[in-house]
Amino acid sequence: MSDTIKHECGIALLRLLKPLEYYKEKYGTPFYGLHKMYLLMEKQHNRGQDGAGIANIKLNMLPGERYISRVRSNDTQPIQDIFKQINQHINNLLEEYPQAKENILQLKHIIPYLGEVYLGHVRYGTFGKNSIENVHPFLRENNWIYRNLILAGNFNLTNVPELFNRLVELGQHPIAKTDTITIMERIGHFLDDEVEECYLKLKREGISKREASSLIMEQLDMVRVLKKAAHRWDGGYAMAGIIGHGDAFVIRDPAGIRPAYYYKDDEIAVVASERAVIQTAFNTEFQEVKELPPGAAFLIKRNGTTYTEQILTPVERKACSFERIYFSRGSDQEIYLERKKLGALLLPKVLRSIDNDLTNTVFSYIPNTAETSFYGLIEAVSNNLNQQKKEQILQAGKFLSEEQLTQILSVRPRIEKVAIKDVKLRTFITEDSGREDMVAHVYDITYGSVRKNKDNLVIIDDSIVRGTTLKKSILNILSRLEPKKITVLSSAPQIRYPDCYGIDMARLENLIAFEATLALHKQMGTYTIVKEIYQKCLDQKGKPDIEIINYVKELYAPFSSEQISEKITELLRPETMKCNLEIIFQSVDNLHKACPKNLGDWYFTGDYPTPGGNRVVNQAFINFYEGNKERAY
């Protein structure tokens, strides 16, 4: 509960389809695109707060004129920092050239970031890698305009070593063995091939090098480039790029793991990681914003033509359910309803936990991201109470007195703001003893919100990953209210397996469900299974990914979800806690009912959507067994 989970990134690609003069006349500023990029990035602040970057391409610039601008920041407020830098640069130039303010053409030549194509990115730095060199967008520079490549993405690939080795086999010498560099160089390689092929064709037709340059920009086939480049990618991704002359693209993985949405009208074409972001920035209707199909690319030609093209054959759709539960903004129409349903579907387990005693139960939530699922739970509780009231009234019939009717109708869910996070408090102390004391005070409680030794307290959160904050902080402070029982709800199922597609959950030993299952095996005298699974994982090393089996599933197979939940409750219960405690998780079946379009559930089931996932989970188990703290991919 309230453990920080970090997501890789959010992307925003914007193409202005009209001349800059159009936006000055209609919206009063030629910086319309820049303003919208700020909105698109700030509204995806939830997807990354450790780093941000933006790049811009100006169309139709002459040789010798600057046409690419890029700024990146890993400041504590990176989005604000990059736009502060941009605004300061623009203001300085406007002071230097005041006569250019009303001359859009002159402004375009003088002012950086006043162009037609934008690519923005927000990210979290995972595994401590938050240096400026790791902040997107990345830039592959070249003197030939159509060989420049700007790239940013929301992704992780599981087979980077394989892709890296293939680049080496091609004769390249990549500067780093990271998925971003590897992907950029792979796209860049096939982009170079496409340019060379276009040039040779034009040369055979007798066209000069200078004349060929503009024709290559028109004839460049990014669909062919992407098909060749993405052929061997294994992972989850929504990748965005701009070619130096102005062509742009976004490509999504074949299982639809990572999200991407697009919208186009006669003024702009835009792609972002979330639908609601586009709706907010451009005041569009829900149905106008389209989801990019799995394995497809949305392409924008230099001349403004847009189209979607299938790049890779789609496989079974496994869009990430964690996007819906936790990461995406809850203002999205579908996500809002899904989160409410996740809360509502927990009601039967809640009623069993509190022995149907709704009169003496207080409901609340921690943290704010759980508010929507809380609304769904309360709605379900209200419906349940209304059904009870209806039955009581019908049963009493004409003998029902006014006083009895008032008493029946007065029963309603008891809702309180029980815990409040102190956002000003920072756990800056490094020594473990002092740090734990600081962690324990990150939340304040509302004294008097629960009747001592009489009320049950039901608290809901999106998910429980490690359980550290729950044990060391939240349960301790909630127990000070002295309820009869605390029931903690997770709107997500038990997280049993690591992720390898963009969410920072890479090590098995950091998952409380894994820890609880190990404890159960020790308790049952079956801990030898750990060594057996380790050996099975080792025996598969070197096999093709398609043949690898996820043997970590065998660890969980002997136990029911209820048994694991009971052990999790036992492990997370603070020693000083006096009241009863129960921790309840969503079922996988109910997750699918709530999020029917996002069935990517590998965190909970171990059913990875790509072959590389099984290799990664086995490697994670090997790392755990050997005490190796490195990431498994």
Disulfide bonds with the S-S distance in Angstrom:
none
